[in-house]
Amino acid sequence: MKIERQHKITGVVFDFDGTLAELHLDFVEMKRRIGRLYADICNGAADAPSQPALEWIDSLTADLATRERSKALAFHRMAHELIVDMEIEAAYRGRLFDFTRPILEQLRAAGVRTAIITRNCETAVRIVFPDLDEYCDGFLSRDHVAHVKPDPAHLLQALQHICAAPGAALMVGDHPIDMRTGLLAGVLTAGVFSGNASRADLEQSGAEWVAHSCLELMRQLQSARLIGTGLDFNQDRRQGA
Protein backbone atom coordinates (compact mmCIF):
# COMPACT_ATOMS: atom_id res chain seq x y z
CA MET A 1 0.00 0.00 0.00
CA LYS A 2 1.47 3.35 -1.09
CA ILE A 3 1.07 5.95 1.65
CA GLU A 4 2.24 9.54 1.46
CA ARG A 5 4.19 10.20 4.67
CA GLN A 6 3.75 13.41 6.63
CA HIS A 7 6.40 14.83 8.93
CA LYS A 8 4.33 15.05 12.11
CA ILE A 9 2.27 12.31 13.72
CA THR A 10 -1.30 13.52 14.17
CA GLY A 11 -2.94 10.25 15.19
CA VAL A 12 -1.80 7.42 17.48
CA VAL A 13 -3.64 4.11 17.77
CA PHE A 14 -2.75 1.98 20.78
CA ASP A 15 -3.24 -1.67 21.54
CA PHE A 16 -4.54 -2.16 25.08
CA ASP A 17 -3.37 -5.21 27.09
CA GLY A 18 0.40 -5.15 27.50
CA THR A 19 0.61 -1.69 25.93
CA LEU A 20 -1.52 0.64 28.07
CA ALA A 21 -2.43 -1.88 30.77
CA GLU A 22 -0.89 -4.83 32.55
CA LEU A 23 -1.26 -8.09 30.65
CA HIS A 24 -2.85 -10.85 32.77
CA LEU A 25 -4.47 -13.06 30.13
CA ASP A 26 -2.95 -16.54 29.91
CA PHE A 27 -3.26 -17.38 26.22
CA VAL A 28 -1.74 -20.84 26.64
CA GLU A 29 -4.41 -21.72 29.20
CA MET A 30 -7.06 -20.16 26.94
CA LYS A 31 -6.12 -22.51 24.10
CA ARG A 32 -6.00 -25.44 26.53
CA ARG A 33 -9.58 -24.74 27.59
CA ILE A 34 -10.73 -24.31 24.00
CA GLY A 35 -9.15 -27.66 23.14
CA ARG A 36 -10.92 -29.35 26.05
CA LEU A 37 -14.24 -27.81 25.01
CA TYR A 38 -13.79 -29.06 21.46
CA ALA A 39 -12.95 -32.54 22.74
CA ASP A 40 -16.04 -32.58 24.98
CA ILE A 41 -18.34 -31.56 22.14
CA CYS A 42 -16.76 -33.59 19.35
CA ASN A 43 -15.27 -36.56 21.19
CA GLY A 44 -11.98 -35.84 19.47
CA ALA A 45 -8.73 -34.08 20.34
CA ALA A 46 -7.63 -30.78 18.82
CA ASP A 47 -3.97 -29.84 19.20
CA ALA A 48 -3.43 -26.13 19.81
CA PRO A 49 -1.79 -24.50 16.77
CA SER A 50 0.47 -21.46 16.64
CA GLN A 51 -2.40 -19.27 15.39
CA PRO A 52 -4.22 -17.08 17.96
CA ALA A 53 -7.27 -18.35 19.83
CA LEU A 54 -9.92 -16.44 17.88
CA GLU A 55 -8.64 -17.71 14.53
CA TRP A 56 -8.31 -21.24 15.92
CA ILE A 57 -11.94 -21.19 17.03
CA ASP A 58 -12.98 -20.14 13.52
CA SER A 59 -10.91 -22.96 11.98
CA LEU A 60 -12.33 -25.58 14.34
CA THR A 61 -15.86 -24.28 13.78
CA ALA A 62 -15.51 -24.38 10.00
CA ASP A 63 -14.12 -27.92 10.11
CA LEU A 64 -16.85 -29.11 12.45
CA ALA A 65 -19.57 -27.45 10.35
CA THR A 66 -18.73 -29.73 7.43
CA ARG A 67 -19.77 -32.69 9.60
CA GLU A 68 -22.33 -31.45 12.11
CA ARG A 69 -23.58 -27.88 11.88
CA SER A 70 -25.47 -27.87 15.20
CA LYS A 71 -22.36 -28.91 17.10
CA ALA A 72 -20.31 -26.31 15.22
CA LEU A 73 -22.67 -23.53 16.27
CA ALA A 74 -22.68 -24.72 19.88
CA PHE A 75 -18.88 -24.94 19.97
CA HIS A 76 -18.47 -21.46 18.47
CA ARG A 77 -20.85 -19.91 21.01
CA MET A 78 -19.39 -21.71 24.00
CA ALA A 79 -15.79 -21.03 22.97
CA HIS A 80 -16.44 -17.31 22.74
CA GLU A 81 -18.22 -17.35 26.09
CA LEU A 82 -15.15 -19.08 27.53
CA ILE A 83 -12.87 -16.34 26.17
CA VAL A 84 -15.08 -13.54 27.52
CA ASP A 85 -15.12 -15.17 30.96
CA MET A 86 -11.31 -15.35 30.97
CA GLU A 87 -10.97 -11.76 29.75
CA ILE A 88 -13.26 -10.41 32.45
CA GLU A 89 -11.55 -12.47 35.15
CA ALA A 90 -8.16 -11.11 34.04
CA ALA A 91 -9.51 -7.55 33.88
CA TYR A 92 -10.45 -7.59 37.56
CA ARG A 93 -6.81 -8.41 38.34
CA GLY A 94 -5.43 -5.78 35.98
CA ARG A 95 -4.75 -2.07 35.99
CA LEU A 96 -3.51 0.67 33.70
CA PHE A 97 0.18 1.45 33.64
CA ASP A 98 0.92 4.59 35.63
CA PHE A 99 1.89 6.51 32.51
CA THR A 100 -1.26 5.74 30.47
CA ARG A 101 -3.55 8.61 31.45
CA PRO A 102 -0.75 11.24 31.51
CA ILE A 103 0.41 10.22 28.02
CA LEU A 104 -3.10 10.37 26.59
CA GLU A 105 -3.65 13.76 28.25
CA GLN A 106 -0.40 15.12 26.82
CA LEU A 107 -1.16 13.90 23.31
CA ARG A 108 -4.63 15.40 23.39
CA ALA A 109 -3.21 18.73 24.61
CA ALA A 110 -0.86 18.68 21.62
CA GLY A 111 -3.69 18.06 19.17
CA VAL A 112 -2.73 14.42 18.53
CA ARG A 113 -5.86 12.30 18.29
CA THR A 114 -5.77 8.87 19.90
CA ALA A 115 -7.66 5.60 19.70
CA ILE A 116 -7.48 2.11 21.20
CA ILE A 117 -8.03 -1.05 19.17
CA THR A 118 -8.05 -4.46 20.80
CA ARG A 119 -8.95 -8.09 20.19
CA ASN A 120 -10.30 -8.07 23.75
CA CYS A 121 -13.99 -7.57 24.56
CA GLU A 122 -15.34 -4.13 25.45
CA THR A 123 -16.52 -5.14 28.93
CA ALA A 124 -13.05 -6.26 30.03
CA VAL A 125 -11.36 -3.11 28.75
CA ARG A 126 -13.84 -0.83 30.51
CA ILE A 127 -13.35 -2.69 33.80
CA VAL A 128 -9.68 -1.69 33.66
CA PHE A 129 -10.22 1.73 32.07
CA PRO A 130 -13.73 2.92 33.05
CA ASP A 131 -13.02 6.56 32.09
CA LEU A 132 -11.58 5.63 28.69
CA ASP A 133 -13.84 8.01 26.77
CA GLU A 134 -12.47 10.98 28.73
CA TYR A 135 -8.96 10.27 27.46
CA CYS A 136 -9.33 8.69 24.00
CA ASP A 137 -11.03 9.91 20.84
CA GLY A 138 -11.86 6.42 19.64
CA PHE A 139 -12.22 2.85 20.90
CA LEU A 140 -12.81 -0.29 18.84
CA SER A 141 -12.81 -3.64 20.62
CA ARG A 142 -13.59 -6.88 18.78
CA ASP A 143 -17.25 -6.24 19.61
CA HIS A 144 -17.23 -3.21 17.29
CA VAL A 145 -15.70 -4.64 14.10
CA ALA A 146 -16.35 -7.41 11.62
CA HIS A 147 -12.68 -8.41 11.46
CA VAL A 148 -10.10 -7.93 14.21
CA LYS A 149 -6.44 -7.10 13.80
CA PRO A 150 -4.20 -8.15 12.11
CA ASP A 151 -6.89 -7.39 9.55
CA PRO A 152 -5.95 -3.80 8.62
CA ALA A 153 -9.63 -2.82 8.51
CA HIS A 154 -9.63 -2.74 12.32
CA LEU A 155 -6.92 -0.09 12.35
CA LEU A 156 -8.17 1.83 9.31
CA GLN A 157 -11.65 2.06 10.82
CA ALA A 158 -10.15 3.56 13.97
CA LEU A 159 -8.15 6.09 11.94
CA GLN A 160 -11.29 7.06 10.05
CA HIS A 161 -13.12 7.51 13.34
CA ILE A 162 -10.49 9.91 14.70
CA CYS A 163 -9.99 11.63 11.31
CA ALA A 164 -6.29 10.74 11.09
CA ALA A 165 -4.57 10.03 7.78
CA PRO A 166 -2.57 6.76 7.58
CA GLY A 167 0.49 8.73 6.47
CA ALA A 168 0.45 10.74 9.69
CA ALA A 169 -0.51 7.91 12.05
CA LEU A 170 1.29 5.47 14.32
CA MET A 171 0.24 2.01 15.51
CA VAL A 172 1.64 1.15 18.97
CA GLY A 173 1.48 -2.34 20.43
CA ASP A 174 3.25 -5.04 22.39
CA HIS A 175 2.81 -7.95 19.96
CA PRO A 176 3.92 -8.84 16.42
CA ILE A 177 0.22 -8.85 15.48
CA ASP A 178 0.18 -5.08 16.08
CA MET A 179 3.20 -4.57 13.86
CA ARG A 180 1.64 -6.68 11.11
CA THR A 181 -1.59 -4.69 11.38
CA GLY A 182 0.24 -1.41 10.96
CA LEU A 183 2.29 -2.65 8.03
CA LEU A 184 -0.79 -4.00 6.23
CA ALA A 185 -2.54 -0.66 6.74
CA GLY A 186 0.46 1.36 5.57
CA VAL A 187 0.84 2.97 8.99
CA LEU A 188 4.04 3.61 10.97
CA THR A 189 4.60 1.02 13.69
CA ALA A 190 6.11 1.09 17.17
CA GLY A 191 6.60 -1.85 19.50
CA VAL A 192 6.75 -1.79 23.28
CA PHE A 193 8.02 -4.84 25.14
CA SER A 194 5.86 -4.24 28.21
CA GLY A 195 3.79 -7.31 27.34
CA ASN A 196 4.91 -10.82 26.37
CA ALA A 197 6.91 -10.11 23.22
CA SER A 198 10.63 -9.34 23.30
CA ARG A 199 12.51 -6.52 21.62
CA ALA A 200 13.74 -9.02 19.03
CA ASP A 201 10.18 -10.25 18.34
CA LEU A 202 9.02 -6.70 17.68
CA GLU A 203 12.01 -5.71 15.57
CA GLN A 204 11.70 -8.84 13.44
CA SER A 205 8.00 -8.06 12.95
CA GLY A 206 8.85 -4.72 11.36
CA ALA A 207 8.56 -2.21 14.22
CA GLU A 208 10.08 1.10 13.18
CA TRP A 209 10.60 2.09 16.83
CA VAL A 210 11.01 -0.21 19.81
CA ALA A 211 10.90 0.89 23.44
CA HIS A 212 10.52 -0.59 26.92
CA SER A 213 7.20 1.21 27.43
CA CYS A 214 4.90 3.78 25.89
CA LEU A 215 6.49 6.46 28.07
CA GLU A 216 9.94 5.69 26.68
CA LEU A 217 8.46 5.58 23.18
CA MET A 218 6.95 9.06 23.56
CA ARG A 219 10.38 10.36 24.53
CA GLN A 220 11.86 8.79 21.40
CA LEU A 221 9.19 10.33 19.18
CA GLN A 222 9.65 13.68 20.82
CA SER A 223 13.41 13.55 20.25
CA ALA A 224 12.73 12.76 16.60
CA ARG A 225 10.36 15.77 16.45
CA LEU A 226 7.49 13.57 15.32
CA ILE A 227 5.27 14.84 18.14
CA GLY A 228 5.22 18.18 19.96
CA THR A 229 8.54 19.19 21.50
CA GLY A 230 6.74 21.12 24.24
CA LEU A 231 5.20 18.02 25.80
CA ASP A 232 6.48 16.74 29.14
CA PHE A 233 7.34 13.04 29.00
CA ASN A 234 10.17 13.26 31.46
CA GLN A 235 8.32 12.22 34.60
CA ASP A 236 9.80 9.18 36.32
CA ARG A 237 6.86 6.81 36.60
CA ARG A 238 7.10 3.39 38.13
CA GLN A 239 5.83 1.48 35.11
CA GLY A 240 7.69 3.55 32.53
CA ALA A 241 11.16 3.77 34.03
N, C-alpha and C positions, 0 to 999 in steps of 0.2 A: 504494500500500500504506500503510495507516494504522498507524503505529508510535507507541507511547507512549514519549516520551523520558524518560530518567533523567538526573539531574544529573551524575553521575560516569561516566567511561568505565571499564568493567570488562573489556573485551575489545578487542584491537587485532589486525587481520588485515593482514599486509603482503604486497605483491607482492615478488618477489625481484630479478630483473635490473633494474638501474637504480634500485632503491629501497634494497635492503640490500647489493647487490653491484654492482661495475662492470659496465656493459653493453658486451659485445663482439660480440654477434650482429649480423650485417649482414643486415637483413631484405630490403633491395633485392636483394642477391645471392642470398638464399634464393629469392625469387620468380623471379629470372632462371634459376636452376637447375631449379626446378619447371617453368617454361615450356619449357626445353630438353628435359627428360625427357618431358613431354607430347608435344612435337613428334616426338621419337624413336619413341615408342610408337604415336602416332596418325598420323604423317605430316601433321600440320597444326599451324599456329601457334596459340598461346594468349596473348593480350595480358594482362599482369599488371593486375588491377583494383586498386581502392583497398582492397578488403576484405583482412583478414589472411590469411597463408599457409594456416593450417589450414582456414579456411572456403573458401578458393579451391580447395584440394585436394578438399574435399567436393563443391563445385559441378562441377568438372571430372570427378570420378568419376561423379557422378550423370548428367551429360550423356553421358559415354562409355558408361555402362551401358545406355542406351537403344539403343545401336548394337551394342556388342560387350562383353558382360559379362566375358569372360575378360581382355580388355585393361584393362577398368576395374579389376578386382581387382588386376592386376599393377601398374598405375599407382599405385593407392592405397597398396599395400605399399611400393613403391620410393620413392614421394614421402615417406612417413613415415620410411623408413630414411635418406633424404637429410637430412631435418630433424634427426634424432637425431645423425647424424654431425657436422653443423654445430654443434649445441648442445654436444656433447662437446668438439669442437675449441676452441670459444670458451671453454668452462669451464676448460680447462687454461691459458688465457691470463688468466683472471679472478681476482678476489679480493674478499673482503668489504670494505666500507668500514670504516675504522678505528672508527667509532662503533657498528657493528652489535652486536657482543657486549655492550659496556657498556650500551647502551640496553635490550636484551632482559633483561639481568641486573637492571637497575634496575626495569623494569616488573614482573618476576616478584617482586622483593623487596617491591613495593608491592601485590601481590595482583592485578595486572592480567594476565589470561591472554592469551597471544599465539599466533598461527598464521601460517603462510605459505601462500599459494595462488599457483600459477603455471601458465602455459600451457607452460612448459618441461618436459622430462622429468626424472624423479627422479634418474637417474644423473648428469646434468650438475650439478644443484643440489648433490648430495652431494660431488661433486668439489671444488666451491668451499667448501662448508660441511659438512665431514665430521662435525662434532660438533653438528649442528643439533638433535638430540633432547635435548641437554643444556641448550639455551637456549629452545626453543619447545615449547609444549604441543600443537601440532598442525601437520601438514604435508600438503597435498594438491596434488600435481603433476597434470598432465593424465593421468598413468598411473592415478590413483586415482579419477577421476570419469567419469561418462558424458558430461557436457557441461561444457566449460571456460568460464571467464568470457569475455565478459560475461554469460553465463547466470548469473542470481543463485543458482542451485542450488549452484554451486561455492563461493560465499561462505557461503551459509546452512548448507551441510554442515559447513564449517569452524567456524562459530559453534556449531553443535550439538555438535561434537566437543569444543570447549573450554568448553561450558556457559556461553556468553555470550549474553545477550538482544540482539536487533537494536537495541533502543532504547538500549542502553548500550554499543554497539560502534562501532568506527571502522575504515573501510577506507582503507589508505594505499598509494598507488602513484604511478608516474611517467608514466602514460599515460592518455589519455582513456578507454580501455577499463576501467581500474580505477574511474574516477569513475562510468561508466555502470553497472558492476556494483554498486557501492554504492547508487546511486540506485534501481536496479531491486529491490534487496533491502530497501530502506527503512532503510539504514544510513548514518550520518554518513560523509562523505568528506573526505580530505585528499590533496592532490597535492604531490609533491616534484619539482622540475625538475633532478634529478641524473641523469636518463636522457636521452632524445631530445626529449621534449616541452618546450615553453616554458611560462612562467608563464601567458601568454595562453591557450594550448591548454587548460591545466588549469582555469583560471577559466571559460572558455567551456563546458567539459564539466560544470560544476556543482560543482567542488571548494569545500567550505565553508571550508577552510584551504589556503593555498599557502605553501610554504617552499622554500628552497634545498636542504635536506637533511632527513633524518629527525631529526637532532640539533636543528636549528633548529626543526622542527615540535614536538618534545617540549618545547622551551622555551616555545613559543606556548601549547601545551595546559596547561602548568604555570601560566603567567601567568593563563590563563582559569580556573584551578582545576578543570579537567576531569580531571586526574590528580594524584597526590599532590604536595603542595607541599614535602614533605621530601626529594624526590628530587634528585640532583645531576646536572644536565644542563649544567653550566657549564664543563666541561672544553674546552679548545681543542684540537680534534682536526683533523688535516690535511684529512680529507675532509669535515668538517662545518663548517669555518670560513666 
